[in-house]
Amino acid sequence: MEIQAEDVGALLGRTKVLIFVEDVNDNRPEVIITSLFSPVLENTLPGTVIAFLNVHDRDSRKNGQVVCYISDNLPFQLEKSIDNYYRLVTWKYLDREKISVYNITVMASDLGNPPLSTETYITLSVADTNDNPPTFPRSSYSTYIPENNARGASIFSVTAHDPDSGKNAQVTYSLVEDAFQGVSLSSYVSINSDTGVLYALCSFDYEQIRDLQLLVTARDSGDPPLSSNMSLSLFILDQNDNMPEILYPAVPTDGSSGVELAPRSAEPGYLVTKVVAVDRDSGQNAWLSYRLLKASEPGLFSVGLHTGEVRTARALLDRDALRQSLVVAVQDHGQPPLSATVTLTVVLADSIPDVLADLSNIRNPANSEDSDLTLYLVVAVAAVSCVFLAFVVVLLALRLWRWHTSRLPPASGDRLVGLPASSFVGVDGVQAFLQTYSHEVSLTADSGKSHLIFPQPNYADTLISQESCEKNDSLFTSIDFHGGKDEATSDQQAPPNTDWRFSQAQRPGTSGSQNGDETGTWPNNQFDTEMLQAMILASASEAADGSSTLGGGAGTMGLSARYGPQFTLQHVPDYRQNVYIPGSNATLTNAAGKRDGKAPAGGNGNKKKSGKKEKK
């Protein structure tokens, strides 16, 4: 600066004054990150630049001189580039699986007194690379599965770990292709590629496959993929699924049993034979024990529990049978136990020629008993069937005979051929049909057509007069038969008609009689009924014989001559009154008219027709 001085006389004087300002360290250094490469791959080589830094201090001289540095325990270092520029570089390999993110602190300090410093933080991420293969906790495993397992059963589960991230950590499982007994292992076992669970594709049989050696591979999805292997030993556990197999004595193919010889002079403990058996199972499932299950002579032979030797238990006696049958059972110790039996036939003889004649007759006793039982069953069934069949035949024959007997009419007089004697009774020309059905056959001499006339059905307590029976109305139903004169007429009856039933008021007798003062009453008990039937039958027989004198006076019909003077027509009820004609609303009341010689209404035509029939 200049200083000017002037006096009163106008004289001037000038001078320069220099003022120097000394710097004081009052400003902190500043750090500016100009560039940063993040994330950084973990496989980055040492010396790779990560970031560029610019450092400056507004102070001067020493106060403006800045020094930058970072921590020594980091895989990074700061290098001064030019002027106030620094660069952050790696000085060793990074490992993401150990440290995936780094927080770097950059410290800048000046050289002032006292020094001032500042800190800058840098966050650096480490990117993953597929540098780690999947690993199993162990290199080998062993597992067990019982035989006869279900198809698709889970066997074992394996797990592999990959410390990488993302796709590099995605693990898939597979079985290394190999063959066992010429068959690929993939046909026995499969593995889930995502979960690592192994499944059985078949039912294992211990007798065929004892163990399988598998190699499991775990592979990640990185680029390039990395993998590792693990061995798995699969052992099949035995189950008691095989019964003992008897090797000796071998069962003959013809179904007979083996024959063993034992001399009669054998002492107790003599070895007769030995049963040999094996079991394809293993362990206690194959431990066999022998016992005598059945013997024709108990106490004569014994069987070794573990050896299967058949020995004599006592001395042989003369009373012992020539042939001895033994049933030996062989049983294992599995759960549940299985067993097999063999039948032995022991012949007690000193030499073979002594029993050659009997050997041909030896047969299996068990088969003999079974065949005898089968024969007895067959005979019993056949006998029961024959008895039942005979019973059915006899029953059918009796039913057929009764039906045939009921259909055949008994023999009678000349005019009444084909009708039972008790079917009607003649009382003053009245014919009473007592059976449910009756029929009359009329034939024409010169005609080739025959007429079978059926009256309508009537009950046994309904009496129809001869004139009414001879009417050609709905009372009769005629059927034409084509044939010659000598052909036999059919005696089949027509089915009953349902319109001929009548009420109690229309039935003849005391209850339904309108002229009760003219006739007697119906029988009221069984004795009177039987007496009445006997008189009617006697009168019918005399009428059929055509005798002109009935053995008594008029009005007695021979009853007084046969049964005594006390039995006259007054004891016989007049069955002609109130006779109901089926198919008609009228009833016959011509009892008095008949005695007076008067013809009933409508009777001329019927009498004419009856005369024609008698003429024929």
C-alpha positions in Angstrom: 0.0 0.0 0.0 1.2 3.6 -0.6 1.2 6.4 2.0 1.4 10.1 0.9 2.3 13.0 3.1 1.7 16.7 2.2 2.7 19.8 4.1 1.3 23.3 4.1 3.7 24.5 1.5 2.2 21.9 -0.9 5.1 19.7 -0.9 4.2 16.0 -1.1 6.0 12.8 0.0 5.0 9.2 -0.7 6.1 5.8 0.7 5.0 2.1 0.2 4.1 -0.1 3.1 4.1 -3.9 2.6 1.8 -6.0 5.0 2.4 -9.8 5.0 -0.6 -12.2 6.1 0.6 -15.4 7.6 -1.5 -18.7 6.9 -3.1 -20.4 9.8 -4.2 -24.1 9.3 -7.9 -23.6 9.6 -9.2 -25.7 6.6 -9.7 -29.4 6.5 -8.7 -31.5 3.4 -11.4 -32.4 1.0 -11.6 -35.8 -0.7 -13.7 -36.2 -3.9 -14.4 -39.7 -5.4 -14.2 -39.1 -9.1 -15.0 -42.7 -10.2 -15.9 -46.0 -8.5 -16.3 -49.5 -10.0 -18.8 -51.5 -7.9 -19.6 -54.4 -7.7 -16.3 -56.0 -8.4 -15.9 -59.6 -9.3 -14.4 -61.8 -6.7 -12.0 -63.3 -9.2 -10.5 -59.8 -10.0 -6.7 -59.9 -10.3 -4.6 -58.0 -7.8 -3.8 -54.4 -8.9 -7.1 -53.8 -10.4 -8.3 -50.2 -10.0 -11.4 -49.9 -8.0 -11.8 -46.0 -7.6 -10.1 -42.6 -8.3 -9.9 -39.9 -5.6 -9.0 -36.2 -5.8 -7.7 -34.6 -2.6 -7.0 -30.8 -2.0 -6.6 -28.3 1.0 -7.1 -24.6 0.8 -4.4 -23.9 3.2 -0.9 -23.1 2.0 2.4 -24.6 2.4 2.4 -27.3 4.9 -1.1 -26.5 5.9 -2.2 -27.4 2.4 -0.2 -30.5 2.0 -2.5 -33.6 2.3 -1.7 -37.2 3.0 -4.4 -40.0 2.2 -4.4 -43.5 3.6 -6.7 -46.5 4.4 -6.8 -49.4 6.8 -4.1 -52.0 6.4 -6.4 -55.0 7.0 -8.2 -54.6 3.7 -7.3 -56.2 0.4 -7.0 -52.7 -1.1 -4.4 -49.9 -1.2 -4.2 -46.3 -2.2 -1.7 -45.2 -4.8 -0.9 -41.6 -5.6 -1.2 -40.9 -9.2 -0.4 -37.3 -10.3 -0.7 -34.0 -8.3 -3.5 -34.5 -5.8 -5.1 -37.6 -7.4 -5.1 -41.1 -5.8 -6.3 -44.5 -7.0 -7.8 -47.4 -5.0 -6.5 -50.8 -6.2 -6.7 -54.4 -5.0 -3.6 -56.1 -3.9 -4.9 -59.6 -3.4 -7.8 -61.8 -4.5 -11.3 -61.2 -3.2 -13.6 -64.0 -1.8 -17.3 -63.2 -1.9 -18.1 -66.3 0.2 -16.1 -64.7 3.0 -16.8 -61.0 2.6 -19.4 -59.9 0.1 -19.4 -56.2 0.9 -16.5 -53.9 1.9 -16.9 -50.6 3.7 -13.6 -48.7 3.0 -12.7 -45.6 5.0 -10.3 -43.2 3.2 -8.6 -40.7 5.6 -7.0 -37.5 4.4 -4.8 -35.3 6.7 -2.8 -32.1 6.1 0.6 -31.3 7.6 -0.4 -28.3 9.5 0.1 -27.7 13.2 -2.1 -29.0 14.5 -3.0 -31.2 11.5 -6.6 -31.4 10.3 -8.1 -34.5 8.7 -11.2 -35.8 7.1 -12.7 -39.2 6.4 -14.5 -40.5 3.3 -16.4 -43.8 3.2 -16.6 -46.1 0.1 -19.0 -49.1 0.0 -17.7 -51.8 -2.4 -19.8 -55.0 -3.3 -18.1 -58.2 -4.4 -19.9 -60.0 -7.2 -20.1 -63.8 -7.1 -18.5 -66.1 -9.6 -19.0 -69.9 -9.8 -15.9 -70.8 -8.0 -17.3 -73.3 -5.5 -18.7 -76.8 -6.4 -21.6 -78.3 -4.4 -20.4 -80.3 -1.4 -21.9 -83.1 0.6 -21.6 -83.3 4.3 -20.0 -86.7 3.9 -18.3 -88.4 1.1 -20.2 -91.8 1.6 -23.4 -93.0 3.1 -25.1 -96.3 3.9 -28.8 -97.1 4.1 -31.0 -100.1 4.5 -34.3 -101.2 3.0 -36.2 -104.4 3.7 -36.9 -106.8 0.9 -40.4 -107.1 -0.6 -40.7 -103.3 -0.3 -43.5 -101.4 -2.1 -42.6 -99.9 -5.4 -42.0 -96.1 -5.2 -41.0 -96.3 -1.5 -38.5 -93.6 -0.3 -35.1 -95.0 0.4 -32.8 -92.1 1.3 -32.4 -88.4 0.9 -29.1 -86.6 0.1 -28.3 -82.9 0.3 -25.5 -80.9 -1.2 -24.6 -77.3 -0.3 -23.1 -74.7 -2.7 -21.8 -71.5 -1.0 -22.2 -69.5 -4.2 -25.3 -67.4 -4.8 -28.0 -67.1 -7.5 -27.8 -69.7 -10.3 -24.4 -70.7 -9.1 -26.0 -72.1 -6.0 -28.8 -74.1 -7.7 -28.0 -77.8 -7.3 -29.4 -80.7 -9.2 -28.9 -84.4 -8.3 -28.4 -87.4 -10.6 -27.2 -91.0 -10.4 -24.1 -92.0 -12.2 -25.0 -94.5 -14.9 -23.8 -98.0 -14.0 -25.0 -101.6 -14.4 -25.6 -104.3 -11.9 -26.0 -107.9 -13.2 -26.3 -106.5 -16.7 -29.2 -104.2 -15.8 -28.8 -100.5 -15.5 -29.0 -99.1 -11.9 -31.6 -96.6 -13.1 -34.1 -99.5 -13.4 -33.7 -100.2 -9.6 -33.4 -96.7 -8.1 -34.3 -93.2 -9.1 -33.6 -89.8 -7.6 -35.5 -86.6 -7.5 -33.3 -84.0 -9.3 -34.5 -81.1 -7.1 -34.9 -82.6 -3.6 -32.3 -85.5 -3.8 -34.8 -88.1 -2.5 -34.1 -91.6 -3.7 -37.0 -94.0 -4.6 -37.1 -97.7 -5.2 -38.5 -98.6 -8.6 -38.9 -102.3 -7.9 -39.5 -104.7 -5.1 -36.1 -106.0 -4.0 -35.5 -109.6 -3.3 -32.8 -110.4 -0.8 -32.1 -113.8 -2.4 -31.3 -112.0 -5.7 -29.8 -108.7 -4.7 -27.9 -108.2 -1.4 -26.7 -104.7 -1.9 -26.3 -101.9 -4.4 -23.5 -99.4 -4.8 -24.8 -96.0 -6.0 -22.9 -92.9 -7.0 -24.8 -89.6 -6.6 -23.7 -86.5 -8.4 -24.6 -82.9 -7.3 -24.2 -80.2 -10.0 -24.8 -76.5 -9.9 -26.2 -74.3 -12.6 -23.1 -72.0 -13.0 -21.1 -71.3 -16.1 -19.2 -73.5 -16.3 -21.1 -75.9 -13.9 -19.3 -77.5 -11.1 -20.2 -80.8 -9.5 -19.2 -83.3 -6.8 -20.0 -87.0 -6.1 -21.1 -89.0 -3.2 -21.2 -92.8 -2.8 -24.2 -94.5 -1.3 -24.3 -98.2 -0.3 -27.8 -99.6 -0.3 -28.2 -102.8 1.7 -31.3 -105.1 1.3 -32.6 -106.6 4.6 -33.8 -110.1 4.6 -37.4 -111.0 5.4 -38.8 -114.4 6.3 -40.4 -114.9 2.9 -39.1 -118.4 2.0 -40.2 -121.6 3.7 -37.6 -124.4 4.3 -36.9 -126.5 1.2 -36.4 -130.2 1.8 -33.5 -131.6 -0.1 -33.6 -135.2 1.2 -35.6 -137.3 1.0 -36.6 -135.9 -2.3 -40.3 -136.0 -3.0 -41.0 -138.4 -6.0 -42.7 -136.9 -9.0 -45.4 -139.7 -9.0 -46.8 -138.6 -5.6 -45.5 -141.6 -3.6 -43.3 -141.3 -0.5 -39.7 -142.3 0.0 -39.0 -145.6 1.5 -36.3 -146.2 4.2 -35.2 -149.6 5.6 -34.6 -150.3 9.2 -33.4 -153.7 10.4 -35.5 -155.3 13.1 -32.4 -156.0 15.1 -31.6 -152.2 15.3 -30.8 -151.0 18.8 -32.1 -147.7 20.3 -30.5 -144.8 18.7 -30.0 -146.5 15.3 -29.8 -143.9 12.5 -32.5 -144.7 10.0 -32.3 -141.6 7.8 -31.6 -137.9 7.9 -33.9 -135.1 6.7 -31.8 -132.4 5.0 -33.4 -129.0 4.4 -32.2 -125.5 3.6 -33.7 -122.1 3.8 -32.8 -119.4 1.2 -33.3 -116.7 3.8 -30.4 -115.5 6.1 -29.8 -115.0 9.7 -32.3 -116.4 12.1 -34.8 -116.7 9.3 -32.6 -119.6 8.0 -32.2 -121.3 11.4 -34.0 -124.6 11.0 -35.4 -127.0 13.6 -36.8 -130.5 13.1 -39.6 -132.3 14.9 -41.7 -135.4 14.5 -45.2 -134.2 13.7 -47.0 -137.5 13.3 -46.1 -141.2 13.5 -48.0 -144.4 13.0 -46.3 -145.8 16.1 -45.6 -143.1 18.6 -42.5 -143.5 20.6 -40.7 -145.7 18.1 -38.7 -143.0 16.3 -37.2 -139.7 17.3 -36.0 -136.7 15.2 -33.0 -134.6 16.1 -34.0 -131.0 16.8 -31.1 -129.3 14.8 -29.7 -132.2 12.8 -32.9 -133.8 11.4 -31.6 -137.3 12.0 -34.3 -139.9 12.4 -33.3 -142.6 14.9 -35.0 -145.4 16.7 -36.1 -144.5 20.2 -36.4 -148.1 21.4 -35.7 -151.6 20.3 -38.0 -152.9 17.6 -40.5 -155.6 18.6 -42.2 -158.3 16.6 -45.6 -156.6 17.1 -44.4 -153.5 15.4 -46.0 -153.1 11.9 -43.9 -153.7 8.9 -44.5 -150.2 7.5 -44.1 -147.1 9.7 -45.2 -143.7 8.5 -43.5 -140.6 9.8 -44.3 -137.0 9.1 -41.4 -134.7 9.9 -41.9 -130.9 10.1 -39.1 -128.4 9.4 -39.5 -124.9 10.8 -37.4 -121.8 10.6 -37.1 -119.1 13.3 -38.4 -116.1 11.4 -41.3 -113.9 12.3 -43.7 -115.3 11.5 -42.1 -118.8 11.3 -42.6 -120.8 8.1 -42.5 -124.6 8.0 -42.5 -127.5 5.5 -43.3 -131.2 6.0 -42.1 -134.4 4.5 -43.6 -137.9 4.8 -41.3 -140.9 5.4 -42.1 -144.5 5.1 -39.9 -146.8 7.1 -40.0 -150.5 6.4 -38.8 -152.7 9.2 -36.9 -155.6 7.5 -33.4 -157.0 7.6 -33.0 -157.2 3.8 -34.7 -155.9 0.7 -35.9 -159.3 -0.6 -38.0 -159.8 2.5 -40.2 -156.9 1.7 -40.2 -156.8 -2.1 -43.7 -158.2 -2.2 -44.9 -155.6 0.3 -43.2 -152.6 -1.3 -45.4 -152.7 -4.3 -48.4 -152.2 -2.0 -46.9 -149.3 -0.1 -48.7 -146.1 -0.7 -48.9 -142.7 1.0 -51.1 -143.0 4.0 -52.1 -139.4 3.9 -53.2 -139.7 0.3 -55.0 -143.0 1.2 -56.9 -141.2 3.9 -57.8 -138.3 1.7 -59.0 -140.6 -1.1 -61.1 -142.7 1.3 -62.7 -139.6 2.7 -63.4 -138.3 -0.8 -65.0 -141.6 -1.7 -67.2 -141.6 1.4 -68.3 -138.0 0.6 -69.2 -138.9 -3.0 -71.2 -142.0 -1.9 -73.1 -140.0 0.7 -74.0 -137.2 -1.8 -75.0 -139.8 -4.4 -77.3 -141.6 -1.9 -79.0 -138.5 -0.7 -79.5 -137.4 -4.3 -81.1 -140.8 -5.2 -83.4 -140.7 -2.2 -84.5 -137.2 -3.0 -85.1 -138.1 -6.7 -87.1 -141.2 -5.8 -89.2 -139.2 -3.4 -89.9 -136.6 -6.1 -90.8 -139.3 -8.6 -93.2 -141.1 -6.2 -94.8 -137.8 -5.2 -95.4 -136.9 -8.9 -96.7 -140.3 -9.6 -99.2 -140.1 -6.7 -100.4 -136.7 -7.8 -100.8 -137.8 -11.4 -102.7 -140.9 -10.3 -105.1 -138.9 -8.2 -105.6 -136.4 -10.9 -106.2 -139.2 -13.5 -108.6 -141.1 -11.1 -110.6 -138.0 -10.5 -110.9 -137.4 -14.2 -112.2 -140.9 -15.1 -116.0 -141.3 -14.7 -117.3 -144.7 -13.3 -119.4 -147.1 -15.4 -123.2 -146.5 -15.5 -126.4 -147.5 -17.4 -127.1 -147.5 -21.2 -128.5 -144.0 -21.5 -126.1 -142.5 -19.0 -122.8 -143.7 -20.3 -120.0 -141.4 -19.3 -121.8 -139.9 -16.3 -121.4 -141.0 -12.7 -124.4 -142.7 -11.1 -124.5 -140.1 -8.3 -124.5 -137.2 -10.8 -128.2 -137.0 -11.0 -131.4 -138.5 -9.6 -134.7 -139.0 -11.3 -137.6 -137.8 -9.2 -140.7 -137.4 -11.4 -138.5 -136.9 -14.4 -136.2 -134.4 -12.6 -132.5 -134.9 -13.1 -130.4 -133.2 -10.5 -126.8 -132.7 -11.3 -124.9 -132.9 -8.0 -121.4 -132.6 -9.2 -119.8 -129.2 -10.1 -119.7 -130.1 -13.8 -121.6 -132.6 -16.0 -121.7 -133.1 -19.7 -123.7 -134.8 -22.3 -122.6 -136.1 -25.7 -124.9 -136.3 -28.6 -123.8 -137.7 -31.9 -125.5 -137.6 -35.3 -125.6 -140.9 -37.2 -124.9 -139.5 -40.7 -122.9 -136.5 -39.8 -119.2 -136.1 -39.6 -119.5 -133.5 -37.0 -119.9 -134.2 -33.3 -121.3 -131.8 -30.7 -120.0 -131.9 -27.1 -122.4 -130.0 -24.9 -121.3 -128.6 -21.6 -123.8 -127.2 -19.1 -122.9 -124.2 -17.1 -121.3 -125.0 -13.8 -123.6 -125.6 -10.9 -123.1 -126.5 -7.3 -124.0 -129.8 -5.7 -126.9 -128.3 -3.8 -128.5 -126.9 -7.0 -131.1 -129.2 -8.7 -132.1 -128.6 -12.3 -135.2 -130.3 -13.9 -134.9 -132.4 -16.9 -136.7 -129.9 -19.0 -134.4 -127.1 -18.0 -131.4 -129.3 -18.7 -132.7 -130.0 -22.2 -133.1 -126.3 -23.0 -130.9 -125.1 -25.7 -129.8 -121.9 -24.0 -126.8 -120.5 -22.2 -127.0 -123.5 -19.8 -125.1 -125.5 -22.4 -122.0 -124.7 -24.4 -121.3 -126.9 -27.4 -118.0 -127.6 -29.0 -117.7 -129.0 -32.5 -115.3 -131.9 -33.2 -114.3 -132.8 -36.7 -114.0 -136.5 -37.2 -115.7 -139.8 -38.0 -118.6 -141.5 -36.3 -116.4 -143.9 -34.4 -114.0 -141.3 -33.0 -114.1 -140.9 -29.2 -115.5 -137.7 -27.9 -113.5 -135.4 -25.6 -114.4 -135.4 -22.0 -112.6 -132.1 -21.1 -114.7 -129.7 -19.2 -115.1 -126.1 -20.0 -113.8 -123.5 -17.5 -116.3 -122.3 -14.9 -118.3 -119.3 -15.7 -118.5 -116.6 -13.0 -122.1 -115.5 -13.8 -123.8 -118.5 -12.3 -123.2 -117.8 -8.6 -126.4 -116.9 -6.8 -127.2 -115.5 -3.4 -128.6 -117.4 -0.4 -132.1 -116.2 -1.2 -132.1 -117.9 -4.6 -130.7 -121.2 -3.3 -133.3 -124.1 -2.9 -134.3 -125.2 0.5 -135.9 -123.8 3.6 -134.0 -120.5 3.6 -134.7 -119.6 0.0 -138.0 -121.4 -0.6 -141.0 -119.4 -1.7 -143.5 -122.3 -1.3 -142.3 -123.8 1.9 -145.7 -125.3 2.6 -145.5 -127.7 -0.4 -142.2 -129.5 0.2 -140.0 -130.8 3.0 -136.8 -129.2 4.2 -133.1 -129.8 3.5 -131.2 -132.2 5.8 -129.8 -130.5 8.8 -127.1 -133.0 9.9 -124.6 -135.5 8.4 -126.8 -138.6 9.1 -129.8 -137.2 7.2 -127.5 -136.2 4.4 -126.0 -139.7 4.1 -129.5 -141.3 4.2 -130.7 -139.0 1.5 -127.8 -139.7 -0.7 -128.3 -143.4 -0.3 -132.0 -143.2 -1.3 -131.2 -141.0 -4.3 -128.5 -143.4 -5.5 -130.9 -146.4 -5.2 -133.6 -144.6 -7.1 -131.1 -143.6 -9.8 -130.0 -147.1 -10.2 -133.5 -148.4 -10.6 -134.3 -145.7 -13.1 -131.2 -146.6 -15.1 -132.2 -150.2 -15.2 -135.5 -149.2 -16.8 -137.8 -151.2 -14.5 -141.4 -150.2 -15.0 -142.4 -151.1 -11.5 -140.3 -149.4 -8.9 -141.3 -151.9 -6.2 -144.0 -149.7 -4.7 -147.0 -147.7 -5.4 -147.1 -144.4 -7.3 -145.3 -141.7 -5.5 -143.0 -144.0 -3.6 -140.3 -144.6 -6.4 -139.7 -147.9 -4.8 -138.5 -146.4 -1.5 -141.1 -148.2 0.6 -140.1 -151.6 -0.8 -136.4 -151.0 -0.2 -136.3 -149.0 2.9 -139.7 -149.7 4.4 -143.2 -148.3 4.2 -142.2 -145.3 6.3 -139.9 -144.0 3.5 -142.2 -142.3 0.9 -142.0 -139.3 -1.3 -143.1 -137.2 1.6 -139.7 -137.8 3.2 -137.9 -136.6 0.0 -137.8 -132.9 -0.4 -139.1 -131.5 -3.6 -135.9 -130.3 -5.2 -137.7 -128.9 -8.2 -138.9 -125.8 -6.6 -137.0 -122.5 -6.9 -134.4 -124.2 -9.1 -132.1 -121.4 -10.3 -131.1 -121.6 -14.0 -127.6 -120.2 -14.5 -127.7 -117.4 -17.1 -131.4 -116.7 -16.5 -133.3 -114.6 -14.0 -136.2 -117.2 -13.8 -136.5 -120.1 -11.4 -138.3 -123.4 -11.9 -141.5 -123.9 -9.8 -143.1 -126.6 -11.9 -143.4 -129.2 -9.2 -147.2 -129.0 -8.9 -147.6 -128.5 -12.6 -145.8 -131.6 -13.3 -148.0 -133.7 -11.0 -151.1 -132.1 -12.7 -149.9 -133.0 -16.2 -149.2 -129.3 -17.1 -146.2 -128.4 -19.1 -144.2 -125.5 -17.8 -143.8 -122.4 -19.8 -141.3 -122.8 -22.6 -141.2 -126.5 -22.0 -142.6 -127.6 -25.4 -139.5 -126.8 -27.3 -137.4 -128.5 -24.7 -139.5 -131.6 -24.7 -139.4 -131.7 -28.5 -135.6 -131.6 -28.4 -135.5 -134.2 -25.7 -137.6 -136.5 -27.8 -135.2 -136.1 -30.7 -132.4 -137.1 -28.5 -134.2 -140.2 -27.3 -135.0 -141.1 -30.9 -131.4 -140.8 -31.8 
